[in-house]
């Protein structure tokens, strides 16, 4: 995943800012290819599911995990379309992609994406995800071959707030893992992050790209869910 803006390259006195979208695209492609060797193999290896352990809630966030839930049981999850209450129309799709990427790279979990879930709902003649009850989820799980479903909501995605005189993006989301066979919520995590969460002295480390902040937040959420 690469999420770049022209101002991400801006240095002192505004120098270095990329205005040409073709140059920015080339930089994004170069960043993506850095993750692969000359044979096209990924440089990073996935963690083995056996190495997963019980998670703690994200720092300053919310979370729980049932005592009888083993995070290593997650090997394939279905991602339901998220409820998007933010001002960003693409927030649900973006966070879904970041969560899927984080789960796969942290522990090899395969994520069934919302588009495939929607296709299965069409086959089941379900018109909207808003009307999917737990019994329908169990039937959908059989259709997709997945026991665990991921549901969630997004409150903020890229909306800005002030930190002193600086405007920084915010991300706020809640995610839960549901066992559709039993109907129980096995784990949940929620977090609200602003771009200065990891900022150090002199303003270093501040994140001004909302998609980069969302990608980091997704990794925190996955970690909080045992991924």
N, C-alpha and C positions, 0 to 999 in steps of 0.2 A: 504494500500500500504506500502511496506517495500523495501527500497533500501539500501543495506549495502555493504561495502567493508571491507576487513580485516584490512586495515590501519585506518579505522574509530575508531578502539578500541585502537590505538597506543597511549601510553602516553610518559612520559619522558624516554629518553634513548632507545626508541623503544620498551619498554615493553608493553605487552598486545595485540600486533598485532595478528590477527587470520590468520593462514596459512592453516588450515584444512577446506575445503569447507563444510564438514558435520557439523562442529561446527558453521560455519557462517550461514548455513541453519537453524540450531536449534535456533540461535539467532534471525533470521528473523521471524521464526514461532512464537517465544515467543513474539516478538514485535507486530505481527499482532493480536495475541490472547488477548493482553492487551486492545484492543478496544471493547471487548465483555465481558458480565457477564457470570456466570456459566450456564445460560440457553441458551447461544448463542445469546442473544439480544444485539444490539449495545448500548454502554454506552452513546454515544452522540446522541442527537435528531436533526432532520433536522429543519431548520428555516422554518416558514410558508411563502409561497409566498407573502401573504399580507404585510409582514414586509419589503419586498424589497423596496428600494428607488433608486432614480436616482443616477447614479454613477459619480464619477470623474475619470479622467484619472489616470493611475498608476503614482506614484511619478517618476519624470524624464522620463516619458513615453509619449505615444501619445494616444489620444482617443477622440471620440465624440459620441453623442447620439442624434437622432432626437427628436424634441420637442413632437411629437405625438406618440412616442414609449413608451409603458408602460412595464418596465421590468417584472412585475408580469404576463404579458401575456405569458412569456416563461414557458411552463410546459413540453414540449417535443420538442427536437431539433434533427436534423439530422446532423451528423458530416461528412462532405466530406473529403476524403483523402487530407492531407495537401501537399503543394508543399515543398519539402525538398531540400534546397540548402546547407545544412550543410555537414560536412564530415562524419556524423554518419548515417549509413544505416537504423537504427531503430528509428530515431528521430521522424518521423511522427507518427508511431504507439505509441511510448512512450508518446508523448505530448498529443495525442488524449485520451489515457487512463487517464492521469493526469487531463485533462480538464473535462472529464466525471465524474471522482471522485469528483473534486472540485465543479462542478455544483450540483451534487446530494447531497453532504453533506452540501453545503451552503444554498440551497433553494429547494431541492427536485426535481430539474429538471431531467427528464428522457432523456438520450442521446441515440439516435440510432447510433450505432457504424459504422465505415467505412466498416467493413466486410458485414454488412447487407445492407448498401448503395450500395456496389459493386454488391451484389447479385441481388438487384433491377435493377441496370444498365444492368446486363446480361439479365434479363427478358425483358428489354426494347430494347435489341440488341444494346446498346451503348458500343463501344469497349474501350473507354478511357475517364477518367474524364476530360482530357484536352479539349475535344470537347463538353462539356456540356454547352449549352447556357442557357439564362434565361428562355426561353420557355420550354426547356427540364427539367430544375430544377422544374418548376411548375408541369409538368407531373410527375416527380419523387416524388414531395411532395405529390401528390394525391396517388401515389403507396405506399408510406410509412406512410401516415397519419400524415404528419408534415408540418406546415406552415413555420417554421423558420429553416434555414440551417446555419451551421457554416462553414466558409471557412477560410483558413489561409495559411501562409507561414512561414518557419523556415529558418533563415539565419545562425544561429550558434547553435550548440547543443553539449556542452562538449569541444569544442576547447579551448585550454588554452591560457592565456596571463599572463604577469608578473605584479605583484603588489609589487614593490620593488624587493626583491630576491625570492619572493614566486610565484609559478605557480598555477593559479586558473582557474577553468572552467568558461565558459561564455554560456549564453543562450540568443538568440535574436529571437523573434517571433512576428508576427502580426496576429490578429484574427478579423473576422468581422461576424456580424449576418445579414443575408439576409432574407427578407420577400419574399418568392417565389411567392406569389399571386400578389404582386405589382411590384416585381423586384427591390425594393429599398434596399439599405444597411441601416439598422436601427441603428446599433451601431458598433463601431470598437475600438480596443485597441491594442497597440503595446508597447513592452518593451524590453530593453536589460539589462541583469543582469550578474554581475560577482560574484564569490564566496565570495568576501569581502564586498558585499553591506551592510550587517548587522553586519560587524565585529566591535568589540569594542576594548578597550585598551588591550594591550598585545596579540593581535591577536585572542582573544576569539570570537566565533561566526562565524568564517570563514567556508564556505562550500566548501569541496573538492570533494564531490561526485556529478557528473553532474546530476544524476537522482534525487537526493534530491533537487538540485538547480532548476531543471525543474519542480518538483512538487510544489515548492514555487512560481515559476514564473507563473505556471498555475493558482494558487489561485489568484494571482494579476490580471491576465488577466480576469478571471471570475468576480472578483469584479469590474473591470473597465467596464465590459459589463452589469452590473446591477444584477449579480448573487448573 
